[in-house]
Amino acid sequence: MIPLNIPETEDTPKVTLDPANGMFEISKRSYPEDATGFYAPVIGWLGQYMSAPNPETNFTFRLEYFNTASAKQVFKILTVLDDLSKQSKVTIRWHYNKQDQDMLASGQRYSNMIGAEMVMVEN
C-alpha cells in the first residue's frame, strides 16, 4: 500500500501512514480551516488499509493542540482504528505534555469511547 505523508503546516498536523515501515503518526498542531477536508484522505487511507492491515498496528498521536473541528475528525480516526482492532492487534499511543492536563483528559475521554487499546504516554 502506498504510504500517506502530509507535511505539517502552521495549522495542520504532520501525518505519516506508512505500513511498510510500521509508522502511523499524527503530530503537532491541528486547527485547519476545513478539518473535514483535511482529514478526509487520512480516513479514506485508513479505510483502504483495513482491507489488508499489518498484523500489528501501533498508531501514535503526538498532538500539541487541536480545535473542536479536529477533535471530531480524531474521533473518526479512532473509530476506524477501533474497528480495525476487531481483526488485528491495534495499540494507540496518546502522547501528552506533563503540564498539559487538557490533552491528557482528551485522551482519556477518547479511550473511554473506544474498545481498542489506548495508552497514555507522558512526555
Z-matrix of the N, CA and C atoms (Angstrom, degrees):
N
C 1 1.456
C 2 1.527 1 108.57
N 3 1.311 2 116.14 1 138.86
C 4 1.461 3 121.57 2 -179.08
C 5 1.529 4 109.27 3 -71.52
N 6 1.341 5 117.52 4 129.78
C 7 1.468 6 119.98 5 178.82
C 8 1.529 7 111.11 6 -65.03
N 9 1.318 8 114.81 7 155.59
C 10 1.460 9 121.13 8 173.28
C 11 1.520 10 106.89 9 -113.74
N 12 1.324 11 116.33 10 118.60
C 13 1.465 12 122.18 11 178.10
C 14 1.517 13 108.41 12 -126.23
N 15 1.330 14 115.46 13 118.70
C 16 1.453 15 121.47 14 177.83
C 17 1.529 16 106.66 15 -119.35
N 18 1.341 17 117.43 16 116.97
C 19 1.459 18 118.92 17 179.95
C 20 1.525 19 111.40 18 -70.11
N 21 1.321 20 115.99 19 151.27
C 22 1.461 21 119.41 20 178.69
C 23 1.525 22 110.13 21 -72.14
N 24 1.323 23 114.41 22 151.40
C 25 1.462 24 121.32 23 171.19
C 26 1.524 25 106.14 24 -125.41
N 27 1.301 26 115.89 25 -172.30
C 28 1.460 27 119.71 26 -179.66
C 29 1.530 28 111.71 27 -60.74
N 30 1.341 29 116.69 28 -33.21
C 31 1.461 30 119.16 29 -175.83
C 32 1.530 31 114.94 30 -123.93
N 33 1.328 32 117.24 31 7.99
C 34 1.469 33 119.68 32 176.77
C 35 1.533 34 109.94 33 -127.91
N 36 1.318 35 116.39 34 148.81
C 37 1.460 36 119.84 35 -176.90
C 38 1.526 37 113.09 36 -79.22
N 39 1.305 38 114.53 37 164.45
C 40 1.461 39 121.08 38 170.17
C 41 1.527 40 106.74 39 -81.07
N 42 1.314 41 116.35 40 132.87
C 43 1.466 42 121.21 41 178.82
C 44 1.521 43 108.13 42 -123.64
N 45 1.318 44 115.96 43 125.65
C 46 1.458 45 122.21 44 175.74
C 47 1.523 46 107.95 45 -127.19
N 48 1.331 47 116.39 46 115.34
C 49 1.459 48 122.22 47 176.32
C 50 1.525 49 106.12 48 -126.89
N 51 1.330 50 115.69 49 98.75
C 52 1.459 51 122.15 50 -172.01
C 53 1.526 52 109.53 51 -135.83
N 54 1.337 53 117.25 52 88.23
C 55 1.464 54 119.69 53 -175.30
C 56 1.525 55 113.86 54 -63.52
N 57 1.317 56 118.66 55 -32.05
C 58 1.471 57 120.82 56 -178.68
C 59 1.525 58 111.30 57 -62.53
N 60 1.331 59 116.64 58 -32.66
C 61 1.459 60 121.30 59 179.84
C 62 1.529 61 112.66 60 -104.84
N 63 1.326 62 117.06 61 5.25
C 64 1.461 63 121.08 62 178.37
C 65 1.518 64 113.67 63 65.39
N 66 1.328 65 117.31 64 28.85
C 67 1.466 66 121.79 65 -178.58
C 68 1.528 67 110.08 66 -106.56
N 69 1.308 68 115.48 67 116.55
C 70 1.455 69 122.01 68 176.83
C 71 1.524 70 106.30 69 -135.64
N 72 1.324 71 117.10 70 103.45
C 73 1.463 72 119.11 71 -173.90
C 74 1.518 73 111.98 72 -150.07
N 75 1.335 74 114.01 73 141.88
C 76 1.461 75 122.75 74 171.30
C 77 1.524 76 105.38 75 -125.19
N 78 1.344 77 116.25 76 125.54
C 79 1.461 78 118.79 77 -174.02
C 80 1.525 79 112.45 78 -142.27
N 81 1.306 80 113.73 79 161.78
C 82 1.480 81 126.76 80 176.41
C 83 1.534 82 111.30 81 86.27
N 84 1.332 83 117.21 82 -136.57
C 85 1.466 84 121.90 83 -173.41
C 86 1.526 85 110.78 84 -106.37
N 87 1.342 86 115.18 85 144.31
C 88 1.462 87 119.23 86 179.81
C 89 1.520 88 110.02 87 -134.43
N 90 1.325 89 114.87 88 97.72
C 91 1.460 90 120.29 89 170.93
C 92 1.534 91 109.96 90 -146.48
N 93 1.352 92 114.57 91 57.62
C 94 1.465 93 118.53 92 179.44
C 95 1.525 94 111.11 93 -67.47
N 96 1.320 95 114.62 94 153.45
C 97 1.457 96 120.26 95 177.55
C 98 1.527 97 110.56 96 -61.04
N 99 1.332 98 116.59 97 -38.08
C 100 1.466 99 122.80 98 178.96
C 101 1.530 100 108.84 99 -122.98
N 102 1.319 101 116.00 100 84.34
C 103 1.469 102 120.13 101 -176.66
C 104 1.529 103 111.69 102 -62.40
N 105 1.314 104 117.39 103 -39.97
C 106 1.462 105 120.31 104 179.66
C 107 1.527 106 110.26 105 -61.07
N 108 1.312 107 116.88 106 -45.45
C 109 1.460 108 121.22 107 179.16
C 110 1.518 109 112.46 108 -65.78
N 111 1.335 110 116.65 109 -40.42
C 112 1.460 111 119.86 110 -179.74
C 113 1.531 112 110.84 111 -64.41
N 114 1.330 113 117.16 112 -45.30
C 115 1.458 114 120.91 113 -174.33
C 116 1.530 115 114.13 114 -84.56
N 117 1.333 116 118.58 115 -10.92
C 118 1.469 117 120.59 116 -179.42
C 119 1.529 118 112.50 117 -55.64
N 120 1.334 119 120.70 118 -46.19
C 121 1.471 120 118.98 119 178.75
C 122 1.528 121 112.76 120 -65.46
N 123 1.325 122 117.13 121 -30.99
C 124 1.467 123 121.06 122 179.10
C 125 1.529 124 109.57 123 -67.15
N 126 1.323 125 115.84 124 -48.62
C 127 1.467 126 120.73 125 -179.60
C 128 1.530 127 110.43 126 -66.26
N 129 1.333 128 116.72 127 -38.89
C 130 1.471 129 120.27 128 176.30
C 131 1.519 130 112.07 129 -63.16
N 132 1.335 131 116.13 130 -42.79
C 133 1.472 132 120.94 131 179.25
C 134 1.530 133 109.43 132 -61.74
N 135 1.331 134 116.92 133 -45.18
C 136 1.464 135 120.14 134 179.91
C 137 1.533 136 111.41 135 -62.95
N 138 1.324 137 116.70 136 -36.16
C 139 1.465 138 120.27 137 176.22
C 140 1.515 139 111.38 138 -60.86
N 141 1.327 140 117.29 139 -41.64
C 142 1.469 141 120.92 140 176.66
C 143 1.528 142 110.87 141 -68.69
N 144 1.309 143 116.72 142 -39.57
C 145 1.464 144 121.75 143 179.85
C 146 1.533 145 111.01 144 -59.45
N 147 1.320 146 116.66 145 -33.87
C 148 1.464 147 120.63 146 -179.44
C 149 1.525 148 112.67 147 -60.52
N 150 1.325 149 118.06 148 -24.54
C 151 1.460 150 120.04 149 -178.52
C 152 1.533 151 112.26 150 -74.30
N 153 1.329 152 117.79 151 -21.99
C 154 1.472 153 121.53 152 178.15
C 155 1.530 154 109.13 153 -152.41
N 156 1.349 155 116.98 154 66.59
C 157 1.462 156 119.73 155 -175.85
C 158 1.529 157 112.72 156 -78.18
N 159 1.319 158 114.73 157 163.57
C 160 1.464 159 120.13 158 169.68
C 161 1.527 160 107.83 159 -64.11
N 162 1.336 161 117.97 160 157.25
C 163 1.461 162 119.32 161 176.55
C 164 1.534 163 112.12 162 -59.90
N 165 1.344 164 115.86 163 -27.75
C 166 1.458 165 121.18 164 179.40
C 167 1.524 166 108.68 165 -138.46
N 168 1.327 167 116.22 166 133.44
C 169 1.461 168 121.61 167 178.78
C 170 1.518 169 108.62 168 -122.99
N 171 1.331 170 116.25 169 119.45
C 172 1.460 171 122.52 170 175.05
C 173 1.518 172 107.47 171 -108.06
N 174 1.325 173 115.87 172 108.22
C 175 1.462 174 121.89 173 -174.78
C 176 1.517 175 108.56 174 -106.58
N 177 1.330 176 116.65 175 127.71
C 178 1.460 177 121.92 176 -175.47
C 179 1.521 178 111.28 177 -114.88
N 180 1.327 179 114.84 178 131.26
C 181 1.459 180 121.90 179 170.27
C 182 1.521 181 107.10 180 -109.20
N 183 1.337 182 116.99 181 122.65
C 184 1.469 183 122.81 182 176.17
C 185 1.529 184 108.86 183 -124.74
N 186 1.289 185 115.46 184 51.49
C 187 1.463 186 119.87 185 -176.56
C 188 1.528 187 110.67 186 -80.39
N 189 1.317 188 115.41 187 134.04
C 190 1.461 189 121.17 188 176.04
C 191 1.523 190 109.85 189 -87.97
N 192 1.330 191 115.17 190 -31.24
C 193 1.457 192 121.42 191 -178.63
C 194 1.520 193 108.47 192 -160.93
N 195 1.334 194 117.34 193 144.64
C 196 1.464 195 121.46 194 169.74
C 197 1.517 196 109.09 195 -148.29
N 198 1.336 197 114.98 196 145.90
C 199 1.460 198 119.90 197 -179.32
C 200 1.532 199 110.39 198 -89.19
N 201 1.316 200 115.91 199 178.59
C 202 1.470 201 121.06 200 -176.56
C 203 1.519 202 112.13 201 -61.42
N 204 1.329 203 117.11 202 -41.45
C 205 1.468 204 119.76 203 179.37
C 206 1.526 205 110.73 204 -63.40
N 207 1.323 206 116.95 205 -39.21
C 208 1.469 207 120.77 206 177.13
C 209 1.519 208 111.32 207 -67.94
N 210 1.337 209 116.74 208 -35.07
C 211 1.467 210 120.79 209 -179.89
C 212 1.528 211 110.57 210 -58.29
N 213 1.317 212 116.66 211 -39.05
C 214 1.466 213 120.60 212 178.63
C 215 1.528 214 110.76 213 -65.24
N 216 1.328 215 116.29 214 -39.53
C 217 1.462 216 120.31 215 -179.56
C 218 1.530 217 111.13 216 -71.84
N 219 1.330 218 116.60 217 -37.22
C 220 1.468 219 120.27 218 175.53
C 221 1.526 220 109.33 219 -60.59
N 222 1.335 221 116.41 220 -41.06
C 223 1.461 222 119.00 221 178.33
C 224 1.533 223 111.24 222 -63.75
N 225 1.330 224 117.54 223 -37.88
C 226 1.469 225 120.10 224 176.67
C 227 1.529 226 110.56 225 -61.82
N 228 1.325 227 116.78 226 -41.56
C 229 1.472 228 120.73 227 177.64
C 230 1.519 229 109.72 228 -62.69
N 231 1.315 230 116.57 229 -44.89
C 232 1.467 231 120.28 230 179.58
C 233 1.529 232 111.45 231 -63.32
N 234 1.319 233 116.98 232 -34.40
C 235 1.463 234 120.98 233 177.32
C 236 1.528 235 110.63 234 -65.10
N 237 1.334 236 116.62 235 -42.13
C 238 1.471 237 120.24 236 176.70
C 239 1.528 238 109.69 237 -63.12
N 240 1.333 239 116.72 238 -43.63
C 241 1.471 240 119.97 239 178.66
C 242 1.522 241 111.36 240 -64.29
N 243 1.319 242 116.73 241 -35.30
C 244 1.461 243 120.94 242 176.36
C 245 1.528 244 110.16 243 -63.70
N 246 1.326 245 116.59 244 -43.69
C 247 1.472 246 120.26 245 176.65
C 248 1.529 247 110.39 246 -62.44
N 249 1.328 248 116.72 247 -41.95
C 250 1.461 249 121.54 248 178.87
C 251 1.532 250 111.16 249 -61.68
N 252 1.331 251 116.55 250 -33.54
C 253 1.474 252 120.27 251 -177.81
C 254 1.522 253 112.22 252 -66.15
N 255 1.317 254 117.25 253 -13.20
C 256 1.465 255 120.50 254 177.87
C 257 1.526 256 111.71 255 -81.15
N 258 1.367 257 117.03 256 -12.30
C 259 1.464 258 119.64 257 179.82
C 260 1.524 259 113.77 258 -121.29
N 261 1.338 260 118.21 259 -16.19
C 262 1.462 261 120.85 260 175.88
C 263 1.525 262 108.49 261 -153.39
N 264 1.328 263 116.87 262 170.00
C 265 1.464 264 120.63 263 -177.04
C 266 1.525 265 110.18 264 -75.00
N 267 1.325 266 115.65 265 127.59
C 268 1.462 267 122.01 266 178.73
C 269 1.520 268 108.51 267 -128.94
N 270 1.330 269 115.79 268 130.39
C 271 1.456 270 121.68 269 172.38
C 272 1.522 271 107.22 270 -125.61
N 273 1.329 272 115.28 271 128.06
C 274 1.458 273 121.11 272 179.24
C 275 1.520 274 107.13 273 -109.09
N 276 1.330 275 115.33 274 126.66
C 277 1.463 276 120.56 275 177.93
C 278 1.525 277 108.41 276 -108.90
N 279 1.324 278 115.18 277 120.78
C 280 1.464 279 122.02 278 -178.84
C 281 1.522 280 107.39 279 -107.29
N 282 1.326 281 116.23 280 103.71
C 283 1.463 282 121.21 281 -179.35
C 284 1.527 283 109.98 282 -86.31
N 285 1.320 284 114.78 283 142.32
C 286 1.463 285 120.32 284 176.87
C 287 1.524 286 108.55 285 -147.26
N 288 1.327 287 115.40 286 150.68
C 289 1.449 288 121.53 287 176.51
C 290 1.523 289 108.83 288 -75.42
N 291 1.314 290 116.35 289 140.12
C 292 1.469 291 121.77 290 -177.52
C 293 1.532 292 111.97 291 -51.70
N 294 1.320 293 116.94 292 -35.95
C 295 1.468 294 120.43 293 -178.86
C 296 1.531 295 113.17 294 -83.93
N 297 1.304 296 118.25 295 -7.79
C 298 1.465 297 121.54 296 -175.26
C 299 1.532 298 110.76 297 -100.47
N 300 1.318 299 115.23 298 81.65
C 301 1.461 300 120.03 299 -178.62
C 302 1.529 301 112.28 300 -69.92
N 303 1.340 302 117.20 301 -24.19
C 304 1.471 303 119.91 302 176.77
C 305 1.527 304 110.81 303 -65.62
N 306 1.343 305 116.84 304 -41.01
C 307 1.466 306 120.21 305 179.49
C 308 1.534 307 110.19 306 -67.08
N 309 1.334 308 116.44 307 -39.16
C 310 1.467 309 119.98 308 175.84
C 311 1.528 310 110.00 309 -61.67
N 312 1.324 311 116.62 310 -46.66
C 313 1.471 312 120.49 311 -179.24
C 314 1.529 313 110.81 312 -61.39
N 315 1.337 314 117.10 313 -39.01
C 316 1.469 315 120.09 314 177.69
C 317 1.521 316 110.30 315 -61.62
N 318 1.316 317 116.81 316 -46.38
C 319 1.457 318 120.83 317 178.72
C 320 1.513 319 111.89 318 -60.05
N 321 1.318 320 116.37 319 -41.96
C 322 1.468 321 120.08 320 179.94
C 323 1.523 322 111.47 321 -66.23
N 324 1.333 323 116.93 322 -38.60
C 325 1.480 324 119.96 323 176.94
C 326 1.524 325 110.45 324 -62.59
N 327 1.332 326 115.74 325 -46.50
C 328 1.458 327 119.06 326 178.19
C 329 1.529 328 110.38 327 -60.20
N 330 1.300 329 116.67 328 -43.60
C 331 1.464 330 121.23 329 -178.36
C 332 1.527 331 111.46 330 -58.54
N 333 1.321 332 115.82 331 -36.42
C 334 1.468 333 120.53 332 179.40
C 335 1.525 334 112.68 333 -72.50
N 336 1.338 335 117.14 334 -15.90
C 337 1.464 336 120.77 335 -176.52
C 338 1.525 337 113.53 336 -96.89
N 339 1.324 338 116.96 337 -9.26
C 340 1.466 339 119.73 338 -178.61
C 341 1.524 340 109.62 339 -126.92
N 342 1.318 341 115.50 340 163.90
C 343 1.457 342 120.38 341 179.92
C 344 1.514 343 113.70 342 -97.42
N 345 1.342 344 117.17 343 -16.76
C 346 1.466 345 120.72 344 -178.96
C 347 1.527 346 109.76 345 -65.89
N 348 1.318 347 115.48 346 153.48
C 349 1.459 348 120.49 347 179.04
C 350 1.525 349 109.91 348 -66.46
N 351 1.321 350 115.89 349 126.76
C 352 1.462 351 121.07 350 179.96
C 353 1.519 352 108.23 351 -131.20
N 354 1.320 353 116.06 352 123.71
C 355 1.462 354 122.62 353 -175.57
C 356 1.523 355 109.10 354 -111.91
N 357 1.338 356 117.17 355 129.20
C 358 1.465 357 121.88 356 175.25
C 359 1.527 358 107.93 357 -85.78
N 360 1.336 359 117.03 358 127.67
C 361 1.456 360 122.01 359 -177.72
C 362 1.526 361 108.75 360 -120.74
N 363 1.326 362 115.65 361 113.39
C 364 1.460 363 120.54 362 179.33
C 365 1.523 364 110.34 363 -81.18
N 366 1.323 365 117.14 364 133.05
C 367 1.470 366 121.97 365 176.83
C 368 1.508 367 109.91 366 -109.22
